[in-house]
Amino acid sequence: MLLSDLQTKDIINIKDGNNLGRIIDAKIDITGKIDYLVSEQRKIIRKVTRGGEVTFSFEKIKKIGEDVILVDL
């Protein structure tokens, strides 16, 4: 699976059901191991979109489905 494949899926936190957005970046160490992934979180408040970033390690991913990635944060 390519990183670009993961970027098309919504990320859902299994603890509270929140949609954490989609993967926008990855931090890779000098050996090529993924340190963490970065998702862009979007919240719509009174029709105004506010963004933020959420980071999580690859180990936090519990399941990669056809449309979503389930994470335990």
MOFEN-V980089 format. One record per residue. N is the residue number from 1. RES is the residue in three letters. D_FIRST is the distance of its C-alpha to the first C-alpha in Angstrom with 1 decimal. Layout:
BEGIN
n | res | d_first
N | RES | D_FIRST
N | RES | D_FIRST
END
This chain:
BEGIN
n | res | d_first
1 | MET | 0.0
2 | LEU | 3.8
3 | LEU | 6.8
4 | SER | 8.3
5 | ASP | 6.4
6 | LEU | 7.7
7 | GLN | 10.9
8 | THR | 12.0
9 | LYS | 12.4
10 | ASP | 15.7
11 | ILE | 16.1
12 | ILE | 18.9
13 | ASN | 21.0
14 | ILE | 22.0
15 | LYS | 25.3
16 | ASP | 26.8
17 | GLY | 24.6
18 | ASN | 24.3
19 | ASN | 21.7
20 | LEU | 20.5
21 | GLY | 19.1
22 | ARG | 15.8
23 | ILE | 13.9
24 | ILE | 15.8
25 | ASP | 15.4
26 | ALA | 14.4
27 | LYS | 17.1
28 | ILE | 16.2
29 | ASP | 19.1
30 | ILE | 20.8
31 | THR | 19.1
32 | GLY | 15.5
33 | LYS | 14.9
34 | ILE | 13.8
35 | ASP | 17.2
36 | TYR | 16.5
37 | LEU | 14.8
38 | VAL | 17.2
39 | SER | 17.6
40 | GLU | 20.5
41 | GLN | 22.7
42 | ARG | 25.1
43 | LYS | 28.3
44 | ILE | 30.8
45 | ILE | 34.3
46 | ARG | 37.1
47 | LYS | 35.0
48 | VAL | 34.0
49 | THR | 30.4
50 | ARG | 30.1
51 | GLY | 26.9
52 | GLY | 25.9
53 | GLU | 23.1
54 | VAL | 21.6
55 | THR | 19.9
56 | PHE | 18.3
57 | SER | 16.9
58 | PHE | 13.5
59 | GLU | 15.8
60 | LYS | 17.1
61 | ILE | 14.1
62 | LYS | 15.5
63 | LYS | 13.4
64 | ILE | 10.4
65 | GLY | 11.9
66 | GLU | 11.9
67 | ASP | 13.8
68 | VAL | 14.0
69 | ILE | 13.0
70 | LEU | 15.9
71 | VAL | 17.2
72 | ASP | 20.5
73 | LEU | 22.5
END
